[in-house]
Amino acid sequence: MQLVLHTGVHFTEDERLLKCLLRNQDDFAKTGVKVPGPSTYRNLFRDTLNAMHKAEPSEVARDVLLDAILDEGTAKRVILSDANFFRSPATALQEGVLYPAAAVRMLRMAQLFPDDEIRIFMAIRNPASLVPVLYEKAADKTSAAFWGERGPEDLRWSETISQLREAAPGIPITVWCNEDLPLIWAQIIREMAGLEPETKIKGGFDLLHAIMSEEGMRRFRSYLDTHPEMSEAQKRRVITAFLDKYALEEEIEEELDMPGWTEELVERMTALYDADVEVIRAMPGVTLIAP
Protein backbone atom coordinates (compact mmCIF):
# COMPACT_ATOMS: atom_id res chain seq x y z
CA MET A 1 0.00 0.00 0.00
CA GLN A 2 1.06 3.58 -0.57
CA LEU A 3 1.00 5.75 2.55
CA VAL A 4 1.20 9.48 1.92
CA LEU A 5 2.11 11.35 5.08
CA HIS A 6 1.43 15.08 5.08
CA THR A 7 3.63 16.10 7.99
CA GLY A 8 2.89 19.84 8.13
CA VAL A 9 4.92 21.55 9.22
CA HIS A 10 2.98 23.61 11.72
CA PHE A 11 1.51 26.94 10.64
CA THR A 12 1.71 26.21 6.91
CA GLU A 13 -2.02 25.96 6.09
CA ASP A 14 -1.91 22.30 7.13
CA GLU A 15 -5.51 22.14 8.34
CA ARG A 16 -6.84 24.03 5.33
CA LEU A 17 -5.04 21.58 3.07
CA LEU A 18 -6.56 18.63 4.93
CA LYS A 19 -10.03 20.13 4.55
CA CYS A 20 -9.47 20.38 0.80
CA LEU A 21 -8.38 16.75 0.67
CA LEU A 22 -11.52 15.73 2.58
CA ARG A 23 -13.71 17.69 0.14
CA ASN A 24 -12.36 15.44 -2.60
CA GLN A 25 -12.47 12.15 -0.72
CA ASP A 26 -15.44 10.72 -2.62
CA ASP A 27 -13.87 11.47 -6.02
CA PHE A 28 -10.49 10.21 -4.86
CA ALA A 29 -12.06 6.97 -3.61
CA LYS A 30 -13.08 6.13 -7.18
CA THR A 31 -9.37 5.86 -8.03
CA GLY A 32 -8.50 3.83 -4.94
CA VAL A 33 -7.30 6.77 -2.83
CA LYS A 34 -8.54 6.97 0.76
CA VAL A 35 -8.62 10.20 2.76
CA PRO A 36 -9.71 9.16 6.27
CA GLY A 37 -10.95 11.66 8.81
CA PRO A 38 -8.17 12.72 11.20
CA SER A 39 -10.00 11.44 14.27
CA THR A 40 -9.54 7.87 13.00
CA TYR A 41 -5.75 7.94 13.09
CA ARG A 42 -4.08 10.97 14.71
CA ASN A 43 -4.25 9.87 18.34
CA LEU A 44 -3.75 6.25 17.38
CA PHE A 45 -0.55 6.93 15.45
CA ARG A 46 0.71 9.34 18.11
CA ASP A 47 0.23 6.77 20.86
CA THR A 48 1.84 4.04 18.77
CA LEU A 49 4.89 6.11 17.86
CA ASN A 50 5.32 7.23 21.46
CA ALA A 51 5.06 3.65 22.72
CA MET A 52 7.83 2.59 20.35
CA HIS A 53 10.20 4.67 22.45
CA LYS A 54 10.08 1.82 24.98
CA ALA A 55 9.30 -1.28 22.92
CA GLU A 56 9.29 -2.65 19.39
CA PRO A 57 5.90 -2.73 17.66
CA SER A 58 3.97 -5.98 17.73
CA GLU A 59 3.68 -8.10 14.61
CA VAL A 60 0.05 -7.09 14.19
CA ALA A 61 0.58 -3.35 14.77
CA ARG A 62 0.49 -2.53 11.06
CA ASP A 63 -2.75 -4.42 10.48
CA VAL A 64 -4.40 -2.88 13.53
CA LEU A 65 -3.52 0.63 12.34
CA LEU A 66 -4.71 -0.03 8.79
CA ASP A 67 -7.95 -1.62 9.98
CA ALA A 68 -8.68 1.52 11.98
CA ILE A 69 -7.88 3.75 9.01
CA LEU A 70 -9.71 1.78 6.33
CA ASP A 71 -12.72 0.80 8.46
CA GLU A 72 -13.05 -2.55 6.69
CA GLY A 73 -12.63 -0.90 3.30
CA THR A 74 -9.76 -1.16 0.84
CA ALA A 75 -7.44 1.32 -0.84
CA LYS A 76 -4.24 1.34 -2.81
CA ARG A 77 -3.21 4.77 -1.50
CA VAL A 78 -4.00 6.41 1.85
CA ILE A 79 -3.38 10.07 2.67
CA LEU A 80 -2.74 10.90 6.32
CA SER A 81 -2.31 14.49 7.46
CA ASP A 82 -0.96 15.54 10.84
CA ALA A 83 1.40 18.42 11.56
CA ASN A 84 2.25 16.61 14.81
CA PHE A 85 3.88 13.63 13.07
CA PHE A 86 7.19 15.31 13.96
CA ARG A 87 5.96 16.26 17.47
CA SER A 88 4.03 19.28 18.69
CA PRO A 89 4.81 23.00 18.26
CA ALA A 90 6.04 23.00 21.87
CA THR A 91 9.11 20.97 20.87
CA ALA A 92 9.38 21.89 17.18
CA LEU A 93 12.56 23.89 17.73
CA GLN A 94 15.06 22.70 20.31
CA GLU A 95 18.69 23.71 20.72
CA GLY A 96 18.60 25.53 17.41
CA VAL A 97 17.36 22.55 15.36
CA LEU A 98 14.05 22.51 13.51
CA TYR A 99 12.03 19.38 14.33
CA PRO A 100 14.84 17.38 15.93
CA ALA A 101 12.49 14.43 16.53
CA ALA A 102 11.50 14.12 12.85
CA ALA A 103 14.13 11.53 11.92
CA VAL A 104 13.35 9.05 14.68
CA ARG A 105 9.61 9.45 14.12
CA MET A 106 9.95 8.51 10.47
CA LEU A 107 12.32 5.67 11.31
CA ARG A 108 9.55 4.27 13.50
CA MET A 109 6.99 4.73 10.72
CA ALA A 110 9.27 2.74 8.42
CA GLN A 111 9.45 0.02 11.08
CA LEU A 112 5.66 -0.03 11.39
CA PHE A 113 5.14 -0.33 7.62
CA PRO A 114 8.25 -2.17 6.37
CA ASP A 115 6.67 -3.50 3.17
CA ASP A 116 4.56 -0.48 2.29
CA GLU A 117 5.50 2.52 0.16
CA ILE A 118 5.68 5.59 2.40
CA ARG A 119 5.98 9.10 1.02
CA ILE A 120 6.42 12.32 2.97
CA PHE A 121 4.81 15.55 1.81
CA MET A 122 5.81 18.60 3.81
CA ALA A 123 5.82 22.36 3.64
CA ILE A 124 8.65 24.49 4.92
CA ARG A 125 8.47 28.13 5.90
CA ASN A 126 10.89 31.00 6.25
CA PRO A 127 12.33 30.65 9.78
CA ALA A 128 12.18 34.44 10.08
CA SER A 129 8.37 34.22 10.21
CA LEU A 130 8.00 30.74 11.72
CA VAL A 131 10.36 30.97 14.69
CA PRO A 132 8.45 33.75 16.50
CA VAL A 133 5.33 31.56 16.42
CA LEU A 134 7.22 28.48 17.62
CA TYR A 135 8.87 30.52 20.36
CA GLU A 136 5.44 31.59 21.60
CA LYS A 137 4.37 27.92 21.74
CA ALA A 138 7.67 26.53 23.09
CA ALA A 139 7.55 24.35 26.20
CA ASP A 140 10.91 25.76 27.32
CA LYS A 141 11.81 29.29 26.24
CA THR A 142 15.19 29.41 27.93
CA SER A 143 18.07 30.19 25.61
CA ALA A 144 19.78 26.90 26.42
CA ALA A 145 16.71 24.84 25.53
CA PHE A 146 15.47 26.83 22.55
CA TRP A 147 18.74 27.91 20.91
CA GLY A 148 21.45 25.82 22.53
CA GLU A 149 24.76 27.11 21.16
CA ARG A 150 23.13 28.22 17.90
CA GLY A 151 21.38 31.34 16.71
CA PRO A 152 18.69 32.40 14.22
CA GLU A 153 21.08 32.44 11.28
CA ASP A 154 22.05 28.80 11.89
CA LEU A 155 18.58 27.40 11.16
CA ARG A 156 18.46 25.16 8.09
CA TRP A 157 15.56 23.08 6.78
CA SER A 158 18.10 21.12 4.75
CA GLU A 159 19.51 19.83 8.05
CA THR A 160 16.13 18.44 9.11
CA ILE A 161 15.50 16.90 5.69
CA SER A 162 19.00 15.38 5.59
CA GLN A 163 18.32 13.76 8.96
CA LEU A 164 15.05 12.36 7.62
CA ARG A 165 16.77 10.94 4.54
CA GLU A 166 19.52 9.37 6.65
CA ALA A 167 17.09 7.78 9.11
CA ALA A 168 14.68 6.49 6.45
CA PRO A 169 16.46 6.53 3.07
CA GLY A 170 13.68 4.53 1.44
CA ILE A 171 11.09 7.24 2.04
CA PRO A 172 11.02 9.94 -0.69
CA ILE A 173 10.19 13.48 0.39
CA THR A 174 8.18 16.10 -1.50
CA VAL A 175 8.72 19.64 -0.23
CA TRP A 176 7.29 23.06 -1.01
CA CYS A 177 7.67 26.56 0.41
CA ASN A 178 4.67 27.86 2.25
CA GLU A 179 5.27 31.24 0.64
CA ASP A 180 4.55 29.67 -2.78
CA LEU A 181 1.40 27.86 -1.69
CA PRO A 182 -1.21 30.09 -3.40
CA LEU A 183 0.41 29.31 -6.76
CA ILE A 184 0.89 25.55 -6.31
CA TRP A 185 -2.07 24.60 -4.10
CA ALA A 186 -3.89 22.45 -6.68
CA GLN A 187 -0.69 20.74 -7.80
CA ILE A 188 0.08 19.66 -4.25
CA ILE A 189 -3.40 18.16 -3.81
CA ARG A 190 -3.09 16.29 -7.11
CA GLU A 191 0.38 14.93 -6.35
CA MET A 192 -0.69 13.74 -2.92
CA ALA A 193 -3.54 11.83 -4.57
CA GLY A 194 -1.37 10.61 -7.46
CA LEU A 195 -3.53 12.35 -10.06
CA GLU A 196 -2.63 13.61 -13.51
CA PRO A 197 -1.59 17.31 -13.70
CA GLU A 198 -4.80 18.57 -15.34
CA THR A 199 -7.27 16.55 -13.25
CA LYS A 200 -10.14 18.65 -11.93
CA ILE A 201 -10.39 18.87 -8.14
CA LYS A 202 -12.69 20.61 -5.69
CA GLY A 203 -11.21 23.54 -3.80
CA GLY A 204 -8.31 24.20 -6.14
CA PHE A 205 -8.49 27.89 -5.20
CA ASP A 206 -9.38 27.53 -1.50
CA LEU A 207 -6.30 29.33 -0.27
CA LEU A 208 -6.55 31.99 -2.95
CA HIS A 209 -10.10 32.73 -1.84
CA ALA A 210 -8.85 33.35 1.69
CA ILE A 211 -6.22 35.91 0.72
CA MET A 212 -7.91 37.72 -2.20
CA SER A 213 -10.77 40.22 -2.12
CA GLU A 214 -14.22 39.14 -3.29
CA GLU A 215 -13.97 41.42 -6.31
CA GLY A 216 -10.59 39.95 -7.19
CA MET A 217 -11.90 36.37 -6.96
CA ARG A 218 -14.93 37.27 -9.07
CA ARG A 219 -12.74 38.80 -11.75
CA PHE A 220 -10.27 35.92 -11.53
CA ARG A 221 -12.94 33.26 -12.03
CA SER A 222 -14.42 35.25 -14.89
CA TYR A 223 -10.99 35.38 -16.51
CA LEU A 224 -10.60 31.61 -16.15
CA ASP A 225 -14.03 31.06 -17.70
CA THR A 226 -13.04 33.08 -20.77
CA HIS A 227 -9.64 31.38 -21.07
CA PRO A 228 -10.43 27.67 -20.55
CA GLU A 229 -7.35 26.37 -22.38
CA MET A 230 -4.76 27.90 -20.07
CA SER A 231 -1.93 25.65 -18.87
CA GLU A 232 -1.02 25.39 -15.18
CA ALA A 233 2.01 27.62 -15.76
CA GLN A 234 -0.21 30.28 -17.37
CA LYS A 235 -2.69 30.04 -14.48
CA ARG A 236 0.11 30.72 -12.03
CA ARG A 237 1.13 33.85 -13.88
CA VAL A 238 -2.50 34.99 -13.84
CA ILE A 239 -2.80 34.25 -10.10
CA THR A 240 0.34 36.30 -9.45
CA ALA A 241 -1.07 39.21 -11.42
CA PHE A 242 -4.40 39.12 -9.58
CA LEU A 243 -2.71 38.84 -6.19
CA ASP A 244 -0.60 41.87 -6.97
CA LYS A 245 -3.80 43.85 -7.42
CA TYR A 246 -6.39 42.22 -5.15
CA ALA A 247 -4.55 40.52 -2.27
CA LEU A 248 -5.91 41.22 1.21
CA GLU A 249 -2.95 42.83 2.93
CA GLU A 250 -4.14 41.83 6.39
CA GLU A 251 -4.13 38.16 5.31
CA ILE A 252 -0.64 38.10 3.79
CA GLU A 253 1.29 40.47 6.04
CA GLU A 254 2.95 38.86 9.05
CA GLU A 255 3.72 40.47 12.39
CA LEU A 256 7.15 39.40 13.58
CA ASP A 257 7.50 39.76 17.33
CA MET A 258 10.73 38.16 18.51
CA PRO A 259 12.79 39.71 21.29
CA GLY A 260 15.98 41.33 19.99
CA TRP A 261 15.33 40.77 16.30
CA THR A 262 15.95 43.56 13.80
CA GLU A 263 14.87 44.11 10.20
CA GLU A 264 18.45 43.47 9.13
CA LEU A 265 18.46 40.07 10.85
CA VAL A 266 15.16 39.13 9.22
CA GLU A 267 16.57 40.08 5.81
CA ARG A 268 19.68 37.95 6.39
CA MET A 269 17.57 35.01 7.58
CA THR A 270 15.36 35.31 4.50
CA ALA A 271 18.40 35.28 2.20
CA LEU A 272 19.74 32.21 4.01
CA TYR A 273 16.35 30.53 3.65
CA ASP A 274 16.32 31.20 -0.09
CA ALA A 275 19.80 29.69 -0.41
CA ASP A 276 18.76 26.69 1.71
CA VAL A 277 15.82 26.02 -0.63
CA GLU A 278 18.33 25.62 -3.46
CA VAL A 279 20.29 23.14 -1.36
CA ILE A 280 17.09 21.15 -0.79
CA ARG A 281 16.27 21.27 -4.52
CA ALA A 282 19.50 19.38 -5.26
CA MET A 283 19.12 16.72 -2.55
CA PRO A 284 18.72 13.09 -3.74
CA GLY A 285 15.35 11.58 -2.90
CA VAL A 286 13.76 15.00 -2.48
CA THR A 287 11.33 16.67 -4.88
CA LEU A 288 10.76 20.40 -4.57
CA ILE A 289 7.42 21.71 -5.86
CA ALA A 290 7.91 25.29 -6.97
CA PRO A 291 6.00 27.73 -9.20
N, C-alpha and C positions, 0 to 999 in steps of 0.2 A: 504494500500500500504506500501511496505517497502522502506524507505528512508535511503540510505547509505551516510553518510556525511564524506568525507575525509577532515579533518580539518587541514591539514599540519602536523606538524607546519612548519613555514618558514624555508627555507634553509635545507630541508631534502629530496631533489629530488622530491618535490611535483609536479612540472610541468612535469618532465620526467615520473612520474607515471601516470599522467593524459593522456599524449600522448600515453602511452601504453594501457590504458583503451580505448581510442578512436580508436586505431588500431583494437581493438577487438569488436567494437560496433556492427558490422553486425552479427557476430557469437553470441554475447551475446543476441541480439534481438530475435534470434530464441528460446531462453529459457525464454523470457519475461523480459529481463533485458535491461533497457534503459540507455545509456551513452550520455546525451545531450552535445552539445558544450557549453563551459563556457560562451560564449557571451549571451546565452539565459537565464541565471539565476544569474550570479554573481552580476551584478549591481542591478538587481531586488530584490534579497534577501537582499543585503546590505541596500538598501533604505528602504525596509520593516522593517528590524530589527532596523534600526536607528529610524524610525518613531514611533516604539512601545515604545520608551523612553518617548514619550509624550501622546500616546493614545493607547487604546486596539485595536487589529486588527478587521477589519470588519468581518461579518459573511461569506462573500464570498472571503476573502483573500486567504484561502487555495485553493479554486477552481481556482482563477485567477492565482496563482503561478503555479499550476499543469498544467493548460491549456498552459501557456507559455513554460513550460518545455517539455510537451508531444507533443505539436504542433498537436493537434487533434488525436494523436495516443493513444495507451494504453500500459500499462506495469504493471507488478506485483512488480518490483523492479527498483528503480532509483538510480543511483550513481552520486552524486554531489561532485565536488572537488574544494575547495577554501581555501587556507592557510589563507585568511583574514576572515574566519568565526569568529575567535576569536579576530578580529581587526587587524590592520596593524602592520608591524615591528616597526613603530614609537612609538607604545604604548604597545609592546609585553612584556616589562619588566618595571614595575613601582613600586617604593618603595620596591624593593627587591622581588617582586612576579612575577612569570612567568605567563603571560596571565591572568591578574586579571579580565578581562572582560569576560572570557570564560564561567563562570557559568551563568551569566545573559543572555548571548547570546543563550545558549542552553535552558534555561528556556523559552525564547521567542519562540524558534523553537518548543518546546513542546506545547506551547500555540497555535501556528499556525497550528500544525498538531496533535490535541489531540487524534484522533482515528487511527492514522497511526503508524506503527512500525519504529521508528527511531533508527539508529545505528551509533555510532561514530567510525571512524577509524582514528588513529592519530599516527604519529611518534614522538618520543622524541629524544633529542640529548644531548650529554655531555655538560653541561653548560660551561665547560672550553673552548670549541671551539665555542659554540653558542653565548655566551654573548658578546665577542668582535665584532661580526657582528651586533648584536642588538644594541650595544652601538653606533656603527657607524651610524645606521639608526635612533637612538632615537630622538624624537621630543624635548625632554628636557634632556640634559646631566648633569645637575647639580646633585650633590650628593644627595640632598634632594629628588629630583624627581625620580632619577634612582634607588638609593639604599635605601632611607629612613633611617631607623635605623638598616638596615641589611647589610650583606656583602656577598661576593662571596660564602662563605662556608655555607650560610644559604639557598641557592637555592634548592628547592625540587620539582620535577615533581609530586610526590605523593600528594603534597599540592594542586596543580592545579586540579589533577584528583579527589581528594576527594571533592573539591568544586563543580566540575561538577556532581559528583554522588549525592551530597546533594541537588543541585538545581534541578536536573532532574533524580531522582532515577530510573525511568522507562526506561532510555536510556542506554543500555549496551555499553561498550567501549572496543574496540580492540586496543592494543598498541604494538608498536615494537620500537626497538632502531635503529636509523639511521645507527649506526656503523655496524649492522648486515645485512643491506639491501641487499648487493650483494648475500648473502646466502639464503634469504627468499623472494626475489622479486616476483617470480612466485606464491608462496603461498599466498602472500598478494593480488595479483590480483585475484586469484581464490576465496579467501574468501570474497572479496568485491562483487564479482559477484554471490556468493553462489554456486560455482561449486564444483564438486568432486575433491579430492586431485590430481588425476592423469590426469585430463582433459588437453588436449593440448591447449595452448594459443599462440598467436603471441607476440613476443617480450619478451619471458621469460628470455632472457639474455641481455636485453637492457642495463641495468646498468653495467653488467659485461663487455660488449663490450666497454664501455666508460672508464673503468679503467684498462683494460688488453691490452697488446701489440697485434698487428695483428698476430704475430707468435703464441702467447699464445692462442688466440681465435681459430686459425686454428687447432692447436693441440688439444685443448679442444673439439671442435666439432667432430674432427676425433675420439677422445676417446669415446665420447658419441655414435657415429655411430657404433663403434665396441663393445659397451656394452649397448645394447638397453634395457636390463631388469633391469637396476639399479633402486633402490628405491630412493625417494626424499632424505632420510638421506644419502645414498651413494653418490648421486650427490653433496650434500653439502660438503662432505669430499673431493671429487674430486675438487670442486671449490676452496676450501681452499688451496689445494696442488698446483693448477695452479696459484693462486694469489700469493702464497709465491714465486713462481719462475718468473712469468711474469707480475706482477702488474706494472703499470706506476706510478712511485714514485711521479711525479709531480701532478698526479690526486688524490692521496690518502693522501699526506702530507698536513697539514694545518698550515698556518702561524698565530700564535696567537700574536696579537698586542693590548695589553690592558695596559694602563698606570699603573705602579706599580706592575704588576703581576710578579711572579717568577716561576721558574720551580717547586719549592717545593709546591707552592700554587696550581699549575695546577695538580700536582700529588695527593694532598689531595682532590681537587675537584673531580677528576676522581674516587678516591676510594669512596667518598661520593655518587657519581652518581651510581656506581656499587651497593652499598648497598641500594640505593633508588629504583633501579630496582627490587630488591628482595621484598621490601615493596609493590610495585605496583603489583608484581606477586601474592601476597596473598590477594589482595583487592577484596571483593565481587563485582560481576557485571563487573569485568575487566578481559579481556583475554589478556595475553602477548604472542605474537608470537616471538619465539626465535629459533635459529638453533638447 
